[in-house]
Amino acid sequence: MSITVRTAEPRDLNQIAELSDRIFRSRRATHMAEEFPYLYSPDNARHWHVAEDGGHIRSIVGAMIWPAVIAGARTRVASVGSVATDPDYRGQGLASRLLQLAQSGLAAEGVRLMLISGDLPLYRTFGARAIGRVDWYALPPNWAVAGRYTIRPIDPDTDAPIVAHLYQTRSTRFGRTLAELRAMLAAQPITQVEQGSKVALLVLADDVPVSYLILNHRPFRGAGASRLSEWAGDPKSMLYALTQVRDWPEQGMRIPVLPDDLAMQGTLYPLQPVRQEPVSWLAKVIDGAGLASDLAPLWDEVAHEPPRVALTAPDVYAVAMDGQRWTADAATLTEWMFGELVPHRPAPLEDVWPMPSLWPEGLNYI
Ligand SMILES: CC(C)(COP(=O)(O)OP(=O)(O)OC[C@H]1O[C@@H](n2cnc3c(N)ncnc32)[C@H](O)[C@@H]1OP(=O)(O)O)[C@@H](O)C(=O)NCCC(=O)NCCS
């Protein structure tokens, strides 16, 4: 057996989609390539890495590159997903090798941070770590929000620019073109509540759009709670729309609130979170020095002398601040920069870190 690991080419996309469906959609009549049109587009082939044996693709790692804004500062991230190996080829290090290859390719394109969907020992060995913190609130079924709003399903074509404007009010977010946003909205399985799937709603006050929401709706018995997946704009109007959703699920509605989401925390007061956990993706800083230079303007505003980050060996960094110096591997640096729930960050770094985490469960989810 002679296995080659390499960057994918456009002609590989059919085999990649076929392997993905076999692994991830074996019990569903849906297709990964239709659900994630940009990820599986032949134009995105160079961000896939594959292991091939005898002309057949046996292992895949997919990625998409995004501009990102973190607390107002611009940087570049990649979301990594559809990690799969043919069952006959597992346990030989193929996925691990593809992740390393993906890291080199992405870093060469200026990506600073990899966000990896899922949490596997394999990802942690690679150097990815849990980051951020999300407080989950349970919205009571009788929660009343005063206000006069109208609600309607989002039309991917005509409403995309409005959704984009509202999303831009978030200071930590992914950058996405209008065409990408349209495709993401259109790829949502359905915008009707009755279908029991994703619900995409626009909320208006006196005909002015004030918020939107994407709800991962599970109205069926035993299906678990519905989860708010993405929203932006005025939190009160968005909560109002949630209370109006038909087929309130047996397990209720869950609302993720990030630490920098002060307006939402205030709107939900006096409710308290029912659960607190890291965000659902692991992350790995793959270019710590580049990330530090992107974010330095932000740190200047909160620290007398912002931290400096230099690469000293592959995936090993020297971090210096206030006359002190620490060595951190990529996993540790990731936790220091983005971990809300980590106990071991050196005290001086607490002035600037953690940074807000990108919320991975919205439309950019891959
Ligand atoms: C998860 C998955 C992609 C791993 O693929 P893989 O090619 O077997 O991955 P690797 O071989 O690199 O690593 C798997 C394990 O084998 C070990 N391994 C790696 N090289 C090895 C070798 N030469 N000999 C023995 N074991 C080895 C790894 O350490 C790893 O162990 P760990 O899980 O305890 O960390 C594969 O199991 C899969 O397709 N699962 C279903 C889809 C899925 O869950 N995808 C992830 C979505 S989040």
The ligand as a MOL file (V3000), in Angstrom:
LIG
                    3D

  0  0  0     0  0            999 V3000
M  V30 BEGIN CTAB
M  V30 COUNTS 48 50 0 0 0
M  V30 BEGIN ATOM
M  V30 1 C -11.5170 10.8190 13.6510 0
M  V30 2 C -10.8800 10.2030 12.4300 0
M  V30 3 C -10.9030 11.2190 11.3020 0
M  V30 4 C -9.4250 9.8680 12.7440 0
M  V30 5 O -8.7870 9.4740 11.5370 0
M  V30 6 P -7.4300 8.6270 11.5490 0
M  V30 7 O -6.8300 8.7460 10.1940 0
M  V30 8 O -7.6740 7.2820 12.0890 0
M  V30 9 O -6.5780 9.4760 12.6020 0
M  V30 10 P -5.1060 9.1770 13.1070 0
M  V30 11 O -4.6800 7.8300 12.6490 0
M  V30 12 O -4.2420 10.3210 12.7660 0
M  V30 13 O -5.3470 9.2140 14.6530 0
M  V30 14 C -6.2630 8.3000 15.2570 0
M  V30 15 C -5.6010 7.6620 16.4490 0
M  V30 16 O -4.6190 6.7510 16.0020 0
M  V30 17 C -3.3790 7.0590 16.6280 0
M  V30 18 N -2.3190 6.8210 15.6570 0
M  V30 19 C -1.8010 7.6930 14.7850 0
M  V30 20 N -0.8230 7.1200 14.0760 0
M  V30 21 C -0.7530 5.8690 14.4820 0
M  V30 22 C 0.0290 4.7680 14.1040 0
M  V30 23 N 0.9700 4.8950 13.1460 0
M  V30 24 N -0.1910 3.6110 14.7360 0
M  V30 25 C -1.1270 3.4860 15.6880 0
M  V30 26 N -1.9120 4.5070 16.0880 0
M  V30 27 C -1.7240 5.6630 15.4910 0
M  V30 28 C -3.4770 8.5040 16.9700 0
M  V30 29 O -2.6170 8.8320 18.0370 0
M  V30 30 C -4.9030 8.6470 17.3380 0
M  V30 31 O -5.1070 8.2420 18.6570 0
M  V30 32 P -6.0860 9.0690 19.5960 0
M  V30 33 O -7.4270 9.0120 18.9480 0
M  V30 34 O -6.0210 8.3410 20.8850 0
M  V30 35 O -5.5270 10.4530 19.6420 0
M  V30 36 C -11.6070 8.9020 11.9950 0
M  V30 37 O -11.6830 8.0510 13.1090 0
M  V30 38 C -13.0040 9.1430 11.4640 0
M  V30 39 O -13.1900 9.3400 10.2550 0
M  V30 40 N -14.0160 9.1380 12.3380 0
M  V30 41 C -15.3980 9.3870 11.9570 0
M  V30 42 C -15.6250 10.8160 11.5540 0
M  V30 43 C -15.3560 11.7780 12.6850 0
M  V30 44 O -15.7550 11.5440 13.8130 0
M  V30 45 N -14.6630 12.8960 12.3440 0
M  V30 46 C -14.3450 13.9110 13.2950 0
M  V30 47 C -15.4410 14.9050 13.3420 0
M  V30 48 S -15.1260 16.0310 14.6600 0
M  V30 END ATOM
M  V30 BEGIN BOND
M  V30 1 1 1 2
M  V30 2 1 2 3
M  V30 3 1 2 4
M  V30 4 1 2 36
M  V30 5 1 4 5
M  V30 6 1 5 6
M  V30 7 2 6 7
M  V30 8 1 6 8
M  V30 9 1 6 9
M  V30 10 1 9 10
M  V30 11 2 10 11
M  V30 12 1 10 12
M  V30 13 1 10 13
M  V30 14 1 13 14
M  V30 15 1 14 15
M  V30 16 1 15 16
M  V30 17 1 15 30
M  V30 18 1 16 17
M  V30 19 1 17 18
M  V30 20 1 17 28
M  V30 21 1 18 19
M  V30 22 1 18 27
M  V30 23 2 19 20
M  V30 24 1 20 21
M  V30 25 1 21 22
M  V30 26 2 21 27
M  V30 27 1 22 23
M  V30 28 2 22 24
M  V30 29 1 24 25
M  V30 30 2 25 26
M  V30 31 1 26 27
M  V30 32 1 28 29
M  V30 33 1 28 30
M  V30 34 1 30 31
M  V30 35 1 31 32
M  V30 36 2 32 33
M  V30 37 1 32 34
M  V30 38 1 32 35
M  V30 39 1 36 37
M  V30 40 1 36 38
M  V30 41 2 38 39
M  V30 42 1 38 40
M  V30 43 1 40 41
M  V30 44 1 41 42
M  V30 45 1 42 43
M  V30 46 2 43 44
M  V30 47 1 43 45
M  V30 48 1 45 46
M  V30 49 1 46 47
M  V30 50 1 47 48
M  V30 END BOND
M  V30 END CTAB
M  END
